[in-house]
Amino acid sequence: MFRKSIYDDGLVTDGWISIDPSDAGDIEKVFKKNIHEGEKELMMAVLQDAVECFQTYVLATKPREKRLFQEAEDWILEKNSDWFFSFENICETLQLHPDYIRQGLTCWKEAKLKISSFQENTAGSPTLVETSAARTSVRLSKTA
């Protein structure tokens, strides 16, 4: 599609892209799509890292790991931030529902803490079978 646009507009001659430097419209056509896709990929990476830190360190005991979890949780739960890479702005850009993701992560955390607490309280008891909630994870996908 990108090449078709360039060829249709007569911007390619003899295998070279010729753009008039004074025509911002041509430059925007060539680069805007790639820049926008790159921004979305970066936002998805930031969101994915936060969710991974949240899930990996939810039961952390080491100070560094506790801090990573707390930073991820604070970032996810923060509302009404005008920061470009805020949780809500990233979700809006990626067409995700921030409250739905928050709710899912909160439920996941509560289940994980209950299972951990139960396992600690029954340490001297016979071995219990792990439930599937201990191995669940939240997957991000576009809606709409």
ROPA-471228 format. One record per residue (C-alpha): residue number from 1; residue in three letters; z, x, y. Coordinates in steps of 0.1 Angstrom, whole numbers. Each point is the difference from the previous one (the first is absolute). Example, Ala and Ser with C-alpha at 12.3 -4.5 7.8 and 13.67 -1.06 7.14 Angstrom:
2
(1; Ala; (78; 123; -45)) (2; Ser; (-7; 14; 34)) 
//
This chain:
144
(1; Met; (0; 0; 0)) (2; Phe; (9; 29; 24)) (3; Arg; (-34; 17; -7)) (4; Lys; (-19; -32; 3)) (5; Ser; (15; -6; 35)) (6; Ile; (-10; 35; 11)) (7; Tyr; (-35; -3; -14)) (8; Asp; (-5; -35; 14)) (9; Asp; (10; 11; 35)) (10; Gly; (-25; 29; -1)) (11; Leu; (28; 26; 3)) (12; Val; (-14; 22; -28)) (13; Thr; (-30; 22; 6)) (14; Asp; (-12; 27; -24)) (15; Gly; (33; -3; -20)) (16; Trp; (22; 6; 31)) (17; Ile; (22; -26; 17)) (18; Ser; (-10; -1; 37)) (19; Ile; (26; -16; 23)) (20; Asp; (-3; -1; 37)) (21; Pro; (34; 14; 12)) (22; Ser; (1; -24; 29)) (23; Asp; (-3; -31; -23)) (24; Ala; (36; -7; -11)) (25; Gly; (-13; -29; -21)) (26; Asp; (-19; 22; -23)) (27; Ile; (29; 24; -4)) (28; Glu; (23; -30; -7)) (29; Lys; (-23; -13; -27)) (30; Val; (0; 33; -18)) (31; Phe; (37; 8; 1)) (32; Lys; (20; -32; 5)) (33; Lys; (-2; -13; -36)) (34; Asn; (11; 33; -15)) (35; Ile; (29; 4; 25)) (36; His; (12; -35; -6)) (37; Glu; (-1; 5; -38)) (38; Gly; (19; 32; 3)) (39; Glu; (27; -16; 21)) (40; Lys; (4; -27; -27)) (41; Glu; (2; 26; -27)) (42; Leu; (27; 18; 19)) (43; Met; (20; -32; 6)) (44; Met; (-2; -8; -37)) (45; Ala; (13; 35; -9)) (46; Val; (29; -4; 24)) (47; Leu; (9; -34; -15)) (48; Gln; (-4; 13; -35)) (49; Asp; (23; 29; 7)) (50; Ala; (27; -22; 15)) (51; Val; (-1; -24; -31)) (52; Glu; (1; 30; -23)) (53; Cys; (30; 15; 18)) (54; Phe; (17; -34; 0)) (55; Gln; (-5; -4; -38)) (56; Thr; (6; 35; -10)) (57; Tyr; (32; 6; 19)) (58; Val; (16; -34; -1)) (59; Leu; (28; 13; -23)) (60; Ala; (1; 35; 15)) (61; Thr; (33; 20; 0)) (62; Lys; (-12; 32; 18)) (63; Pro; (2; -1; 38)) (64; Arg; (-37; 9; 6)) (65; Glu; (-12; -27; -24)) (66; Lys; (24; -26; 15)) (67; Arg; (-14; 9; 34)) (68; Leu; (-36; -5; -12)) (69; Phe; (9; -34; -14)) (70; Gln; (18; -11; 31)) (71; Glu; (-29; 11; 23)) (72; Ala; (-25; -19; -21)) (73; Glu; (22; -31; -1)) (74; Asp; (7; 1; 37)) (75; Trp; (-37; 4; 7)) (76; Ile; (-10; -29; -23)) (77; Leu; (27; -23; 14)) (78; Glu; (-6; 7; 37)) (79; Lys; (-15; -29; 18)) (80; Asn; (-18; -3; 34)) (81; Ser; (-8; 37; 4)) (82; Asp; (-29; 9; 23)) (83; Trp; (-5; 33; -17)) (84; Phe; (-36; 5; -13)) (85; Phe; (12; 9; -35)) (86; Ser; (27; -26; -3)) (87; Phe; (3; -19; -32)) (88; Glu; (-11; -32; 15)) (89; Asn; (-29; 15; 18)) (90; Ile; (-12; 17; -31)) (91; Cys; (3; -32; -20)) (92; Glu; (-19; -19; 27)) (93; Thr; (-28; 26; 0)) (94; Leu; (-2; 0; -38)) (95; Gln; (2; -39; -1)) (96; Leu; (32; 0; -19)) (97; His; (30; -23; 5)) (98; Pro; (30; 22; 11)) (99; Asp; (27; -26; -7)) (100; Tyr; (-14; -6; -35)) (101; Ile; (1; 37; -7)) (102; Arg; (35; 3; 15)) (103; Gln; (12; -29; -22)) (104; Gly; (-15; 16; -31)) (105; Leu; (15; 34; 6)) (106; Thr; (34; -16; 8)) (107; Cys; (0; -20; -32)) (108; Trp; (-11; 31; -19)) (109; Lys; (28; 21; 15)) (110; Glu; (27; -27; -8)) (111; Ala; (-12; -2; -36)) (112; Lys; (0; 38; -3)) (113; Leu; (36; 2; 14)) (114; Lys; (12; -27; -23)) (115; Ile; (-14; 17; -31)) (116; Ser; (14; 33; 11)) (117; Ser; (34; -15; 7)) (118; Phe; (0; -18; -34)) (119; Gln; (-10; 32; -18)) (120; Glu; (28; 20; 17)) (121; Asn; (26; -27; -9)) (122; Thr; (-11; 0; -36)) (123; Ala; (-1; 38; -5)) (124; Gly; (25; -1; -29)) (125; Ser; (-16; -31; -16)) (126; Pro; (-28; 0; -25)) (127; Thr; (-34; 9; 13)) (128; Leu; (-18; -28; 18)) (129; Val; (-37; -6; 1)) (130; Glu; (-16; 5; 34)) (131; Thr; (-15; -31; 16)) (132; Ser; (-35; 0; 14)) (133; Ala; (15; -2; 36)) (134; Ala; (10; 36; -3)) (135; Arg; (-36; 11; -3)) (136; Thr; (-16; -23; 25)) (137; Ser; (-18; 12; 31)) (138; Val; (-15; -16; 30)) (139; Arg; (-38; 3; 2)) (140; Leu; (-18; -4; 33)) (141; Ser; (-32; -20; 2)) (142; Lys; (-20; -17; 27)) (143; Thr; (4; -37; 5)) (144; Ala; (-26; -23; 15)) 
//
